[in-house]
Amino acid sequence: MKAKVQLRTLPTQVAGVLIRRIATNTFPDGLAPSESQISTEFGVSRAVAREALKILASLDMVEIAQGRRVTVRPIAEWDYLSPLLIEWLPQEQVRELLLELHDSRVILEPAIAAEAARSLSDDDLARLRDLLDGMARAHEDPDVYIQLDLEFHMEICRSTRNRILDRFMFSSRWWQSAARRISNQAPHALPIATEQHRSIYAALAARDPKRAEAAMRVHLEANKANFLLEQARTAR
């Protein structure tokens, strides 16, 4: 397999360094570097420094006010659904956020599955069946499996015809992919997950909300258990 090379613009590279510094509380006084300070430290133009700060502002990590220093925003207000954060945050914080993602999914997705059981169409079921068949064939290709798995859950969400839920699920796909790469390393994780997806599909095909909710909860709690198991194994 060829390595994937990502080319980053200069402002993004500078922003990445600043993100790590902010995340590790390098600026305890709450003041981030100004445009001129960034320009001097990194040897970049004021335009590059300005764009780097705009990236931080887009992540809700800093507040930029005209004529004032750049201030660090409270950690709870950062845009945790941005894929940039998963790339630049310290690994310890990423692990914490991935566990929070699992908890969020356990709260949301069983209810989504129940609603889908009430509203999904025959076409929705056909797409889910195709994805399930693809997952059964992809046990030896984890990367393909992850994409089919993500699409299976997205398709269930789309079946609710709720655009807000759809955007939440779509926006968190970067974190979901990262979480699956860890939980899928557990022994026999993919065949077991496929059987759990079959149970979810069967409940949806039966248009049984309670059964769909329960099947989804079993699957997500198993994912979380695998995630914790793999985290503990790699920490040893």
C-alpha atoms as an extended CHARMM CRD file, in Angstrom:
* protein
*
       236  EXT
         1         1  MET       CA              0.0000000000        0.0000000000        0.0000000000  PROA      1               0.0000000000
         2         2  LYS       CA              1.3580000000        3.4030000000       -0.9560000000  PROA      2               0.0000000000
         3         3  ALA       CA              1.7690000000        5.9640000000        1.7960000000  PROA      3               0.0000000000
         4         4  LYS       CA             -0.6320000000        8.8700000000        1.6530000000  PROA      4               0.0000000000
         5         5  VAL       CA              1.1030000000       12.2260000000        1.4810000000  PROA      5               0.0000000000
         6         6  GLN       CA             -0.8090000000       15.3190000000        2.4880000000  PROA      6               0.0000000000
         7         7  LEU       CA              0.5160000000       18.6840000000        1.3690000000  PROA      7               0.0000000000
         8         8  ARG       CA             -0.2150000000       21.4440000000        3.8630000000  PROA      8               0.0000000000
         9         9  THR       CA             -0.2130000000       25.1320000000        3.0680000000  PROA      9               0.0000000000
        10        10  LEU       CA              2.1550000000       27.3210000000        5.0680000000  PROA      10              0.0000000000
        11        11  PRO       CA             -0.6720000000       28.9570000000        7.0750000000  PROA      11              0.0000000000
        12        12  THR       CA             -2.0130000000       25.4930000000        7.9800000000  PROA      12              0.0000000000
        13        13  GLN       CA              1.4300000000       24.3320000000        9.1120000000  PROA      13              0.0000000000
        14        14  VAL       CA              1.8230000000       27.3950000000       11.3180000000  PROA      14              0.0000000000
        15        15  ALA       CA             -1.7090000000       26.9460000000       12.6520000000  PROA      15              0.0000000000
        16        16  GLY       CA             -0.9080000000       23.3260000000       13.5090000000  PROA      16              0.0000000000
        17        17  VAL       CA              1.9980000000       24.3690000000       15.7190000000  PROA      17              0.0000000000
        18        18  LEU       CA             -0.1640000000       26.9810000000       17.4420000000  PROA      18              0.0000000000
        19        19  ILE       CA             -3.0060000000       24.4960000000       17.9440000000  PROA      19              0.0000000000
        20        20  ARG       CA             -0.6660000000       22.1320000000       19.7940000000  PROA      20              0.0000000000
        21        21  ARG       CA              0.6160000000       24.9940000000       21.9340000000  PROA      21              0.0000000000
        22        22  ILE       CA             -2.8650000000       26.1780000000       22.8510000000  PROA      22              0.0000000000
        23        23  ALA       CA             -4.0010000000       22.6100000000       23.5880000000  PROA      23              0.0000000000
        24        24  THR       CA             -1.0800000000       22.1220000000       25.9880000000  PROA      24              0.0000000000
        25        25  ASN       CA             -1.7670000000       25.4250000000       27.7500000000  PROA      25              0.0000000000
        26        26  THR       CA              1.3960000000       27.1320000000       26.5290000000  PROA      26              0.0000000000
        27        27  PHE       CA             -0.4000000000       30.4680000000       26.9590000000  PROA      27              0.0000000000
        28        28  PRO       CA             -1.6820000000       30.3060000000       30.5770000000  PROA      28              0.0000000000
        29        29  ASP       CA             -2.4510000000       34.0220000000       30.5840000000  PROA      29              0.0000000000
        30        30  GLY       CA             -5.0180000000       33.4310000000       27.8480000000  PROA      30              0.0000000000
        31        31  LEU       CA             -3.1740000000       35.5720000000       25.3090000000  PROA      31              0.0000000000
        32        32  ALA       CA             -2.1470000000       33.9210000000       22.0340000000  PROA      32              0.0000000000
        33        33  PRO       CA              0.6090000000       35.3510000000       19.7920000000  PROA      33              0.0000000000
        34        34  SER       CA             -0.3100000000       38.3420000000       17.6970000000  PROA      34              0.0000000000
        35        35  GLU       CA              0.0050000000       38.5170000000       13.9250000000  PROA      35              0.0000000000
        36        36  SER       CA              3.3360000000       40.3460000000       14.1790000000  PROA      36              0.0000000000
        37        37  GLN       CA              4.7100000000       37.9200000000       16.7640000000  PROA      37              0.0000000000
        38        38  ILE       CA              3.8130000000       34.9390000000       14.5980000000  PROA      38              0.0000000000
        39        39  SER       CA              5.3970000000       36.5780000000       11.5790000000  PROA      39              0.0000000000
        40        40  THR       CA              8.6350000000       37.1780000000       13.4820000000  PROA      40              0.0000000000
        41        41  GLU       CA              8.8580000000       33.7760000000       15.1860000000  PROA      41              0.0000000000
        42        42  PHE       CA              8.0920000000       31.6480000000       12.1150000000  PROA      42              0.0000000000
        43        43  GLY       CA              9.7680000000       33.8710000000        9.5680000000  PROA      43              0.0000000000
        44        44  VAL       CA              6.6000000000       34.1910000000        7.5000000000  PROA      44              0.0000000000
        45        45  SER       CA              4.7740000000       37.1300000000        6.0040000000  PROA      45              0.0000000000
        46        46  ARG       CA              2.0570000000       39.0080000000        7.8740000000  PROA      46              0.0000000000
        47        47  ALA       CA             -0.4120000000       37.5700000000        5.3340000000  PROA      47              0.0000000000
        48        48  VAL       CA              0.5510000000       33.9880000000        6.2840000000  PROA      48              0.0000000000
        49        49  ALA       CA              0.3310000000       34.8440000000        9.9930000000  PROA      49              0.0000000000
        50        50  ARG       CA             -3.0930000000       36.3910000000        9.4220000000  PROA      50              0.0000000000
        51        51  GLU       CA             -4.3480000000       33.2690000000        7.6420000000  PROA      51              0.0000000000
        52        52  ALA       CA             -3.0030000000       31.0330000000       10.4130000000  PROA      52              0.0000000000
        53        53  LEU       CA             -4.9490000000       33.0580000000       12.9830000000  PROA      53              0.0000000000
        54        54  LYS       CA             -8.0470000000       32.8240000000       10.8180000000  PROA      54              0.0000000000
        55        55  ILE       CA             -7.7300000000       29.0200000000       10.9250000000  PROA      55              0.0000000000
        56        56  LEU       CA             -7.5350000000       29.1390000000       14.7200000000  PROA      56              0.0000000000
        57        57  ALA       CA            -10.5560000000       31.4470000000       14.8110000000  PROA      57              0.0000000000
        58        58  SER       CA            -12.5110000000       29.0900000000       12.5080000000  PROA      58              0.0000000000
        59        59  LEU       CA            -11.8650000000       26.3260000000       15.0530000000  PROA      59              0.0000000000
        60        60  ASP       CA            -13.2230000000       28.6140000000       17.7960000000  PROA      60              0.0000000000
        61        61  MET       CA             -9.8780000000       28.3650000000       19.5750000000  PROA      61              0.0000000000
        62        62  VAL       CA             -9.0980000000       32.0880000000       19.5980000000  PROA      62              0.0000000000
        63        63  GLU       CA            -10.9470000000       35.3780000000       19.5380000000  PROA      63              0.0000000000
        64        64  ILE       CA             -9.5610000000       38.0680000000       17.2440000000  PROA      64              0.0000000000
        65        65  ALA       CA            -10.6940000000       41.6170000000       17.9460000000  PROA      65              0.0000000000
        66        66  GLN       CA             -9.6230000000       44.7560000000       16.0920000000  PROA      66              0.0000000000
        67        67  GLY       CA             -6.8690000000       46.5740000000       17.9480000000  PROA      67              0.0000000000
        68        68  ARG       CA             -6.6140000000       43.9380000000       20.6760000000  PROA      68              0.0000000000
        69        69  ARG       CA             -4.4240000000       40.9370000000       21.4140000000  PROA      69              0.0000000000
        70        70  VAL       CA             -5.5500000000       37.5140000000       20.2780000000  PROA      70              0.0000000000
        71        71  THR       CA             -7.2180000000       35.6940000000       23.1860000000  PROA      71              0.0000000000
        72        72  VAL       CA             -7.6020000000       31.9500000000       23.7090000000  PROA      72              0.0000000000
        73        73  ARG       CA            -11.2240000000       30.8120000000       23.9480000000  PROA      73              0.0000000000
        74        74  PRO       CA            -12.4280000000       28.3360000000       26.6140000000  PROA      74              0.0000000000
        75        75  ILE       CA            -11.5660000000       24.7330000000       25.7820000000  PROA      75              0.0000000000
        76        76  ALA       CA            -15.2200000000       23.6840000000       25.9040000000  PROA      76              0.0000000000
        77        77  GLU       CA            -16.0270000000       26.0110000000       22.9830000000  PROA      77              0.0000000000
        78        78  TRP       CA            -13.5420000000       24.6160000000       20.4380000000  PROA      78              0.0000000000
        79        79  ASP       CA            -14.8720000000       23.0970000000       17.2270000000  PROA      79              0.0000000000
        80        80  TYR       CA            -14.2810000000       19.4410000000       18.0040000000  PROA      80              0.0000000000
        81        81  LEU       CA            -15.9470000000       18.2510000000       14.8120000000  PROA      81              0.0000000000
        82        82  SER       CA            -13.1860000000       19.7520000000       12.6700000000  PROA      82              0.0000000000
        83        83  PRO       CA            -10.7770000000       17.1800000000       11.1590000000  PROA      83              0.0000000000
        84        84  LEU       CA             -7.9070000000       19.6000000000       11.7900000000  PROA      84              0.0000000000
        85        85  LEU       CA             -8.1900000000       19.0690000000       15.5220000000  PROA      85              0.0000000000
        86        86  ILE       CA             -7.8140000000       15.3070000000       15.3080000000  PROA      86              0.0000000000
        87        87  GLU       CA             -4.6010000000       15.8500000000       13.3390000000  PROA      87              0.0000000000
        88        88  TRP       CA             -3.0610000000       18.4730000000       15.6010000000  PROA      88              0.0000000000
        89        89  LEU       CA             -4.2430000000       17.8360000000       19.1560000000  PROA      89              0.0000000000
        90        90  PRO       CA             -1.9360000000       15.8940000000       21.5110000000  PROA      90              0.0000000000
        91        91  GLN       CA             -2.6220000000       12.1490000000       21.4430000000  PROA      91              0.0000000000
        92        92  GLU       CA             -3.8050000000       12.0520000000       25.0480000000  PROA      92              0.0000000000
        93        93  GLN       CA             -6.5360000000       14.5850000000       24.2520000000  PROA      93              0.0000000000
        94        94  VAL       CA             -7.4460000000       12.7300000000       21.0590000000  PROA      94              0.0000000000
        95        95  ARG       CA             -7.9530000000        9.5220000000       23.0550000000  PROA      95              0.0000000000
        96        96  GLU       CA            -10.2000000000       11.3500000000       25.5140000000  PROA      96              0.0000000000
        97        97  LEU       CA            -12.2650000000       12.8040000000       22.6700000000  PROA      97              0.0000000000
        98        98  LEU       CA            -12.5790000000        9.4390000000       20.9320000000  PROA      98              0.0000000000
        99        99  LEU       CA            -14.0120000000        7.9790000000       24.1300000000  PROA      99              0.0000000000
       100       100  GLU       CA            -16.4360000000       10.9140000000       24.3210000000  PROA      100             0.0000000000
       101       101  LEU       CA            -17.4030000000       10.1510000000       20.7350000000  PROA      101             0.0000000000
       102       102  HSD       CA            -18.2970000000        6.5870000000       21.6990000000  PROA      102             0.0000000000
       103       103  ASP       CA            -20.4190000000        7.8970000000       24.5700000000  PROA      103             0.0000000000
       104       104  SER       CA            -22.1490000000       10.3590000000       22.2310000000  PROA      104             0.0000000000
       105       105  ARG       CA            -22.9590000000        7.6180000000       19.7400000000  PROA      105             0.0000000000
       106       106  VAL       CA            -24.4470000000        5.4230000000       22.4730000000  PROA      106             0.0000000000
       107       107  ILE       CA            -26.7130000000        8.3290000000       23.4280000000  PROA      107             0.0000000000
       108       108  LEU       CA            -27.7750000000        9.2820000000       19.8830000000  PROA      108             0.0000000000
       109       109  GLU       CA            -27.6440000000        6.3820000000       17.4680000000  PROA      109             0.0000000000
       110       110  PRO       CA            -30.0200000000        3.9260000000       19.2030000000  PROA      110             0.0000000000
       111       111  ALA       CA            -32.6760000000        6.6620000000       19.0540000000  PROA      111             0.0000000000
       112       112  ILE       CA            -31.7890000000        7.3080000000       15.4010000000  PROA      112             0.0000000000
       113       113  ALA       CA            -32.2140000000        3.6010000000       14.6190000000  PROA      113             0.0000000000
       114       114  ALA       CA            -35.6070000000        3.5630000000       16.3290000000  PROA      114             0.0000000000
       115       115  GLU       CA            -36.7650000000        6.5460000000       14.2990000000  PROA      115             0.0000000000
       116       116  ALA       CA            -35.4070000000        5.0010000000       11.0980000000  PROA      116             0.0000000000
       117       117  ALA       CA            -37.4410000000        1.8550000000       11.7660000000  PROA      117             0.0000000000
       118       118  ARG       CA            -40.5700000000        4.0160000000       11.6820000000  PROA      118             0.0000000000
       119       119  SER       CA            -39.7150000000        5.9700000000        8.5500000000  PROA      119             0.0000000000
       120       120  LEU       CA            -37.3650000000        4.0910000000        6.2230000000  PROA      120             0.0000000000
       121       121  SER       CA            -38.4750000000        3.0990000000        2.7170000000  PROA      121             0.0000000000
       122       122  ASP       CA            -37.9210000000       -0.0640000000        0.7050000000  PROA      122             0.0000000000
       123       123  ASP       CA            -35.2070000000        1.7840000000       -1.2170000000  PROA      123             0.0000000000
       124       124  ASP       CA            -33.4750000000        2.6540000000        2.0640000000  PROA      124             0.0000000000
       125       125  LEU       CA            -33.5360000000       -1.0110000000        3.0410000000  PROA      125             0.0000000000
       126       126  ALA       CA            -32.1200000000       -2.0500000000       -0.3240000000  PROA      126             0.0000000000
       127       127  ARG       CA            -29.1730000000        0.3250000000        0.0990000000  PROA      127             0.0000000000
       128       128  LEU       CA            -28.5430000000       -0.9630000000        3.6060000000  PROA      128             0.0000000000
       129       129  ARG       CA            -28.6250000000       -4.5280000000        2.3360000000  PROA      129             0.0000000000
       130       130  ASP       CA            -26.0550000000       -3.7470000000       -0.3690000000  PROA      130             0.0000000000
       131       131  LEU       CA            -23.7660000000       -2.1180000000        2.1960000000  PROA      131             0.0000000000
       132       132  LEU       CA            -24.1470000000       -5.0780000000        4.5350000000  PROA      132             0.0000000000
       133       133  ASP       CA            -23.2330000000       -7.4860000000        1.7370000000  PROA      133             0.0000000000
       134       134  GLY       CA            -20.1770000000       -5.3690000000        0.9640000000  PROA      134             0.0000000000
       135       135  MET       CA            -19.0900000000       -5.4230000000        4.6060000000  PROA      135             0.0000000000
       136       136  ALA       CA            -19.3060000000       -9.2290000000        4.6480000000  PROA      136             0.0000000000
       137       137  ARG       CA            -16.8880000000       -9.3150000000        1.6990000000  PROA      137             0.0000000000
       138       138  ALA       CA            -14.4620000000       -6.7880000000        3.1900000000  PROA      138             0.0000000000
       139       139  HSD       CA            -13.3140000000       -8.5630000000        6.3570000000  PROA      139             0.0000000000
       140       140  GLU       CA             -9.7800000000       -8.7650000000        4.9580000000  PROA      140             0.0000000000
       141       141  ASP       CA             -9.6990000000       -5.0890000000        3.9350000000  PROA      141             0.0000000000
       142       142  PRO       CA            -10.1480000000       -2.8930000000        7.0490000000  PROA      142             0.0000000000
       143       143  ASP       CA             -9.9840000000        0.3920000000        5.1210000000  PROA      143             0.0000000000
       144       144  VAL       CA            -12.8160000000       -0.6060000000        2.7930000000  PROA      144             0.0000000000
       145       145  TYR       CA            -14.7590000000       -2.0030000000        5.7430000000  PROA      145             0.0000000000
       146       146  ILE       CA            -14.5700000000        1.3080000000        7.6090000000  PROA      146             0.0000000000
       147       147  GLN       CA            -16.0070000000        3.2140000000        4.6530000000  PROA      147             0.0000000000
       148       148  LEU       CA            -18.8860000000        0.7290000000        4.2310000000  PROA      148             0.0000000000
       149       149  ASP       CA            -19.5090000000        0.7830000000        7.9840000000  PROA      149             0.0000000000
       150       150  LEU       CA            -19.6460000000        4.5910000000        8.0460000000  PROA      150             0.0000000000
       151       151  GLU       CA            -22.0230000000        4.6220000000        5.0830000000  PROA      151             0.0000000000
       152       152  PHE       CA            -24.2780000000        2.0060000000        6.7120000000  PROA      152             0.0000000000
       153       153  HSD       CA            -24.7340000000        4.2090000000        9.7700000000  PROA      153             0.0000000000
       154       154  MET       CA            -25.1260000000        7.3160000000        7.6210000000  PROA      154             0.0000000000
       155       155  GLU       CA            -27.8260000000        5.5720000000        5.5730000000  PROA      155             0.0000000000
       156       156  ILE       CA            -29.7440000000        4.7360000000        8.7330000000  PROA      156             0.0000000000
       157       157  CYS       CA            -29.5360000000        8.3810000000        9.7560000000  PROA      157             0.0000000000
       158       158  ARG       CA            -30.6910000000        9.5710000000        6.3160000000  PROA      158             0.0000000000
       159       159  SER       CA            -33.7030000000        7.2900000000        6.6530000000  PROA      159             0.0000000000
       160       160  THR       CA            -35.0140000000        9.4910000000        9.4690000000  PROA      160             0.0000000000
       161       161  ARG       CA            -35.3040000000       12.4170000000        6.9890000000  PROA      161             0.0000000000
       162       162  ASN       CA            -33.8300000000       14.6500000000        9.7010000000  PROA      162             0.0000000000
       163       163  ARG       CA            -31.2820000000       17.0280000000        8.2140000000  PROA      163             0.0000000000
       164       164  ILE       CA            -29.8380000000       18.1630000000       11.5520000000  PROA      164             0.0000000000
       165       165  LEU       CA            -29.0680000000       14.5960000000       12.6010000000  PROA      165             0.0000000000
       166       166  ASP       CA            -27.6260000000       13.9630000000        9.1500000000  PROA      166             0.0000000000
       167       167  ARG       CA            -25.2210000000       16.9020000000        9.4710000000  PROA      167             0.0000000000
       168       168  PHE       CA            -24.1030000000       15.8240000000       12.9300000000  PROA      168             0.0000000000
       169       169  MET       CA            -23.3440000000       12.3090000000       11.7410000000  PROA      169             0.0000000000
       170       170  PHE       CA            -21.5950000000       13.5540000000        8.6120000000  PROA      170             0.0000000000
       171       171  SER       CA            -19.5550000000       16.1880000000       10.4400000000  PROA      171             0.0000000000
       172       172  SER       CA            -18.2440000000       13.6470000000       12.9580000000  PROA      172             0.0000000000
       173       173  ARG       CA            -17.1330000000       11.1280000000       10.3110000000  PROA      173             0.0000000000
       174       174  TRP       CA            -13.4270000000       11.9680000000       10.8110000000  PROA      174             0.0000000000
       175       175  TRP       CA            -13.6250000000       11.0990000000       14.4830000000  PROA      175             0.0000000000
       176       176  GLN       CA            -15.7560000000        8.0420000000       13.7540000000  PROA      176             0.0000000000
       177       177  SER       CA            -13.1870000000        6.7390000000       11.2800000000  PROA      177             0.0000000000
       178       178  ALA       CA            -10.3790000000        7.2300000000       13.8030000000  PROA      178             0.0000000000
       179       179  ALA       CA            -12.3530000000        5.4340000000       16.5130000000  PROA      179             0.0000000000
       180       180  ARG       CA            -13.1350000000        2.4930000000       14.2350000000  PROA      180             0.0000000000
       181       181  ARG       CA             -9.4840000000        2.0730000000       13.2770000000  PROA      181             0.0000000000
       182       182  ILE       CA             -8.7790000000        1.3810000000       16.9380000000  PROA      182             0.0000000000
       183       183  SER       CA            -11.8170000000       -0.7230000000       17.8740000000  PROA      183             0.0000000000
       184       184  ASN       CA            -11.5440000000       -2.8060000000       14.6860000000  PROA      184             0.0000000000
       185       185  GLN       CA             -8.1360000000       -4.1020000000       15.8100000000  PROA      185             0.0000000000
       186       186  ALA       CA             -9.7740000000       -6.2570000000       18.4880000000  PROA      186             0.0000000000
       187       187  PRO       CA             -9.7740000000      -10.0280000000       17.7380000000  PROA      187             0.0000000000
       188       188  HSD       CA            -12.4310000000      -10.9940000000       15.1500000000  PROA      188             0.0000000000
       189       189  ALA       CA            -13.8170000000       -7.4620000000       15.3680000000  PROA      189             0.0000000000
       190       190  LEU       CA            -15.0050000000       -7.2100000000       11.7490000000  PROA      190             0.0000000000
       191       191  PRO       CA            -16.9330000000      -10.5090000000       11.4680000000  PROA      191             0.0000000000
       192       192  ILE       CA            -18.5590000000       -9.8130000000       14.8310000000  PROA      192             0.0000000000
       193       193  ALA       CA            -19.4480000000       -6.2770000000       13.7650000000  PROA      193             0.0000000000
       194       194  THR       CA            -20.9960000000       -7.5910000000       10.5550000000  PROA      194             0.0000000000
       195       195  GLU       CA            -23.2690000000       -9.9210000000       12.5420000000  PROA      195             0.0000000000
       196       196  GLN       CA            -24.2620000000       -7.0110000000       14.7700000000  PROA      196             0.0000000000
       197       197  HSD       CA            -25.0760000000       -4.9760000000       11.6620000000  PROA      197             0.0000000000
       198       198  ARG       CA            -27.1910000000       -7.8880000000       10.4080000000  PROA      198             0.0000000000
       199       199  SER       CA            -29.2000000000       -7.7120000000       13.6380000000  PROA      199             0.0000000000
       200       200  ILE       CA            -29.6970000000       -3.9710000000       13.1650000000  PROA      200             0.0000000000
       201       201  TYR       CA            -30.7720000000       -4.5170000000        9.5640000000  PROA      201             0.0000000000
       202       202  ALA       CA            -33.2230000000       -7.2730000000       10.5340000000  PROA      202             0.0000000000
       203       203  ALA       CA            -34.8470000000       -5.0170000000       13.1260000000  PROA      203             0.0000000000
       204       204  LEU       CA            -35.1360000000       -2.1900000000       10.5930000000  PROA      204             0.0000000000
       205       205  ALA       CA            -36.5750000000       -4.5390000000        7.9640000000  PROA      205             0.0000000000
       206       206  ALA       CA            -39.1730000000       -5.6240000000       10.5280000000  PROA      206             0.0000000000
       207       207  ARG       CA            -39.9990000000       -1.9500000000       11.1600000000  PROA      207             0.0000000000
       208       208  ASP       CA            -39.5370000000       -2.6300000000       14.8720000000  PROA      208             0.0000000000
       209       209  PRO       CA            -38.2730000000        0.5560000000       16.6520000000  PROA      209             0.0000000000
       210       210  LYS       CA            -37.5680000000       -1.0570000000       20.0350000000  PROA      210             0.0000000000
       211       211  ARG       CA            -35.6830000000       -3.9360000000       18.4840000000  PROA      211             0.0000000000
       212       212  ALA       CA            -33.6940000000       -1.5730000000       16.2310000000  PROA      212             0.0000000000
       213       213  GLU       CA            -32.8030000000        0.6170000000       19.1900000000  PROA      213             0.0000000000
       214       214  ALA       CA            -31.6620000000       -2.3840000000       21.2360000000  PROA      214             0.0000000000
       215       215  ALA       CA            -29.6130000000       -3.8700000000       18.3820000000  PROA      215             0.0000000000
       216       216  MET       CA            -27.8540000000       -0.5740000000       17.7600000000  PROA      216             0.0000000000
       217       217  ARG       CA            -27.0780000000       -0.1820000000       21.4590000000  PROA      217             0.0000000000
       218       218  VAL       CA            -25.5430000000       -3.6700000000       21.6160000000  PROA      218             0.0000000000
       219       219  HSD       CA            -23.3590000000       -2.8680000000       18.6160000000  PROA      219             0.0000000000
       220       220  LEU       CA            -22.1600000000        0.5020000000       19.9140000000  PROA      220             0.0000000000
       221       221  GLU       CA            -21.4350000000       -0.7730000000       23.4130000000  PROA      221             0.0000000000
       222       222  ALA       CA            -19.4000000000       -3.5960000000       21.8700000000  PROA      222             0.0000000000
       223       223  ASN       CA            -17.4830000000       -1.0210000000       19.8380000000  PROA      223             0.0000000000
       224       224  LYS       CA            -16.7550000000        0.9570000000       22.9740000000  PROA      224             0.0000000000
       225       225  ALA       CA            -15.5780000000       -2.1740000000       24.8000000000  PROA      225             0.0000000000
       226       226  ASN       CA            -13.2420000000       -3.0160000000       21.9090000000  PROA      226             0.0000000000
       227       227  PHE       CA            -11.9410000000        0.5500000000       21.8910000000  PROA      227             0.0000000000
       228       228  LEU       CA            -11.1430000000        0.4270000000       25.6230000000  PROA      228             0.0000000000
       229       229  LEU       CA             -9.5610000000       -3.0170000000       25.2390000000  PROA      229             0.0000000000
       230       230  GLU       CA             -7.2670000000       -1.8520000000       22.4610000000  PROA      230             0.0000000000
       231       231  GLN       CA             -6.3930000000        1.3410000000       24.3050000000  PROA      231             0.0000000000
       232       232  ALA       CA             -5.3830000000       -0.6810000000       27.3520000000  PROA      232             0.0000000000
       233       233  ARG       CA             -3.4030000000       -3.1650000000       25.2400000000  PROA      233             0.0000000000
       234       234  THR       CA             -1.3760000000       -0.4730000000       23.4530000000  PROA      234             0.0000000000
       235       235  ALA       CA             -0.7520000000        1.3720000000       26.7380000000  PROA      235             0.0000000000
       236       236  ARG       CA              1.0100000000       -1.6470000000       28.2200000000  PROA      236             0.0000000000
